[in-house]
Amino acid sequence: MSGYTQTLRALPLPVRSAVAVNRSAAVLLPSFGVVVFAVTLLEVLFLSQGAQALFRDSDTGWHIRNGESMLQEFRLPRVDTFSYTRNGQEWFAWEWLPDVAFGAVHRLAGLAGVAALAAIVIASMAWGVARLALSLGANLFLTAGAIIVLLGTTSIHWLARPHVFSWLFALIFVAVAEQERRCRSRALYLLPALACLWANTHGSFFLGPVILLTYSAGEWIKGQSGLRLSSVALLSLVATFVNPYGWHLHDHVLTYLQNDYLMDRISEFRSFSFHAPGAYYVEVFLFGAIVGVLALLRQRSYGAALLGVLVLHMSLYSARHFPTAAVLLLAPVAAALTREARAHPRLVPLLNYSDRLCAMDRRIYGIVPVIVVLLASAGGLAVLARDGAVDFNPEMFPVRAAKFLEQSALKARVFSKDQWGGYLIYRFAGNTKVFIDGRSDFYGQQFLETYAEVADVKPGWQRVLQQYDVGVVLIPKDHALVSVLQLSPEWKRVYSDSVASIFERVG
């Protein structure tokens, strides 16, 4: 045993003694976790950009309509029914489980219900991170700061899409692995079932077994047995094959992620831009994560440290991994930094005060505050929905142009950009087929290159529109295609607003 480890073990442990709390107060007062849940829920739905920001990616549209279709027909789709360019082609609806959830709540409460579901999942994730940090011995004030960084970092991907469920799955895997590292946990054997659900929810399901394997490797490095962790990791991987597509799902996802053309083209798979608004949250997270990983290595918590190195590498490669990295790392990092702080005598009074607060917090359930927050959020969402504020943003999507298409006699095939495809699928309930939407894994590189000929106005763009018998073009008002269509005698503009223009083929 190293001298540093002996020093850590000699330090006073956090206060664990029970603190007397009145039974009524335990129900009426909010715990720290409840405060985190409430603040996150209100932030997602009403503060910052509000509930409408959850729909700034139009893929939510086809997720909802696919879910409703499955509920109506009581079967999973096997072929595409949303586009006219690849209609009837084999389609892996690999996020079918959250699609059903989105479709169900949309039937009950419209887009307000979808926003509420996504916000509750995000708030539950923040609550879970806070609970995990405190259970690992993190300082209460440091945990509060970590939650602020967590919200700032994950907010770049606050969307009503299936990936928010994967944050919860990943957090549970880390929580159980941390518990198993300290003492044997029966919850470890529930992870294969969770991995099965994850495989039917989002393509990031590979991360579950990887988390267990990194913690297993950390135990082996320390000279201890990681057999239970590695065995459950293998069982979890096997469990992911229990899905409607079997091993074909794994092949499909891996093939998709290995396509450099698609990874370079899709913005969320490219590296993070530190010129983006709110990038300082990501900078603070990176600094804290690096310092925390070094502290974990110093404390011989090799499993969490290895996981940290892995997810930080993934985050620097692809911006969409930063939120996941924050979910996985901030709790272990906060605990590791707290252990480092206990070695400094000047910080002991503050740490002891935090320990007393945590001991009291463990006696508070906060049932009433949770109910109040949920009811207030439901009421606020109802008001926003009545005022039309819970919808796709008309300044980002062709809301008015779609209404024109609906009211006009234009029945021809519509070409529009991929970022609008999901909205059109939602707006017309899948009845108006689209040229393309955000399912890049389905359309594939070859078709995306064909689409780019028109979207980038490359030589041959007219041929593509003729090949697919396009009679209407719906495009952003300032798009380069607008200029060439205005000059073409084959097209005439029939509609324009501040967001979109519509051109119809003459004759």
Residue, then its C-alpha position, 0 to 999 in steps of 0.5 A: m500500500s502506498g504512503y499516500t493511500q495510507t494517509l487518505r485512510a488515516l483522514p477523518l471520514p465524513v459524518r455518517s451519524a443520524v441527525a434527528v429530523n422531524r417526520s413532517a419536516a422530512v416530507l415537507l422540506p426539499s432535500f438537496g437532490v430535490v432542489v437539483f431536480a426542481v432547478t433542472l426541470l424549471e431550467v429546461l422548461f421555462l428558463s434559458q431558451g425554454a421548452q421550445a428549445l427541446f424542439r430545435d432539432s426536427d428529428t423529434g418530429w419523425h420520432i413522434r410519428n414513428g411512435e404513433s404509427m407503432l402504437q396504431e399498428f402494434r408492430l415495429p417498422r421494417v421499411d421506410t414510409f416517410s420518404y419518397t426517395r427511399n420508400g420501402q427500403e429496409w430501415f433500422a428503427w433502432e430507437w423504437l422504445p423511446d419513439v413509443a414513449f414520445g408517441a404515447v405522451h404526444r397522443l395524450a398531451g401533444l408537444a407539451g407532453v413530449a417536452a415534459l417527458a424529456a425535461i423529467v428525464i434530464a432532471s432525473m439525470a441531474w438528480g442522479v449525478a448529485r445523489l451519486a456524488l454525495s454517496l461517494g463522499a463528495n463535499l456538498f458545496l463542491t457537488a453544487g458547483a459540479i451540478i452547475v457545470l453539468l447543466g451548462t455542459t449537457s444543455i448543448h444537447w437538451l433535445a426531445r430525442p432518445h439520447v437523453f434516456s441513454w444518460l440515465f442508463a450510463l449513470i446507473f452503470v457507473a453508480v453500480a460499478e462504483q458500488e461494486r468497487r467498494c463492496r459486492s453489490r447485488a444490483l450488478y446482476l440487474l445490469p444485463a437487463l438494463a443493457c437490453l433496454w438500452a440497446n432498444t433505446h439508443g445506439s450508445f448501448f455499447l458504452g454499458p459493457v465498456i464502463l464495466l470493463t474499464y472498472s474491471a481493468g481498474e481492479w486488476i491494475k490494483g491487484q484485486s479481482g475484477l472477475r465479477l465486473s468483467s463477467v457482468a460486462l460480457l453478460s450485458l453485451v450478450a443482452t444487447f443482442v435481444n432486440p428486433y434486429g439481433w446482431h444486425l443492429h450492432d453491425h449497422v451501428l458500427t458501420y455507421l460510426q465508422n463512416d468518415y463521410l457521415m461523421d465529418r458531415i453531421s455537425e454533432f459528430r464533429s469536434f466541439s467549437f469553443h466559439a459556440p455560446g456557453a463554451y466556457y461551461v465546457e472549458v470548466f468541465l474539461f479543466g475539472a475533469i482533467v484535474g479529477v482524473l489525475a486525483l483519481l489516479r493518485q488515489r488509485s481509483y483506476g477504473a474511474a480514471l480509465l473511464g475518464v480518459l476514454v470519455l474525454h478522448m471521445s469528447l474531443y473527437s466528437a462534440r456530442h460526447f461532452p454531455t455524456a462525459a459530464v454525466l459519467l465523470l462529475a460525481p467521481v471527480a467531485a468525490a476525488l477532489t473532496r478526498e484531496a481537500r481533506a488533506h488540507p487542515r484549513l479546509v477541514p471546518l468547511l468539510n465538517y460543516s458540509d458533512r453535517l449538512c449531508a447527514m441532515d439531508r439524508r433524513i429528508y425525503g422532499i416528497v411534497p416539494v417534488i409533487v408541487v414542482l411537477l404540478a406547477s410545471a404541468g400548469g406552466l406548460a399548459v399555459l405555454a402550450r395554449d399560447g403556442a410557445v411549446d412548438f417548433n420555432p417558426e423562426m427556425f422551421p418553415v411553419r408558415a410555408a408548411k401552412f401554405l402548402e397545406q392550403s394550396a393545391l400544390k400536390a407535387r413532390v417536395f424537396s427540402k433540406d435535411q434539417w427540415g425533413g423531420y418537421l415536415i414529417y411531423r407537420f403532415a403526420g407522415n402523409t407528405k413524403v419527404f426527399i430526406d430527413g435527419r436519418s443519415d444512417f438510413y440514407g447512407q453516404q451515396f444518397l447524401e452525396t446525391y442530396a448534396e448536389v442540390a443542397d450545395v448547388k453543384p453541377g447536375w442539381q437539375r438532373v437530381l430534381q428531375q430524377y426524383d420528379v420533384g415539383v416543389v422546392l421548399i428552401p431557406k430564403d437566403h439559401a444559394l438554391v433560391s438564386v439559381l431557381q429565380l433565374s431558371p425559367e423552369w421554376k417560379r416562386v409561389y411563396s416567401d416569408s422571412v424563413a422560407s421560399i417555395f418554388e414550383r416547377v413550371g408546367 
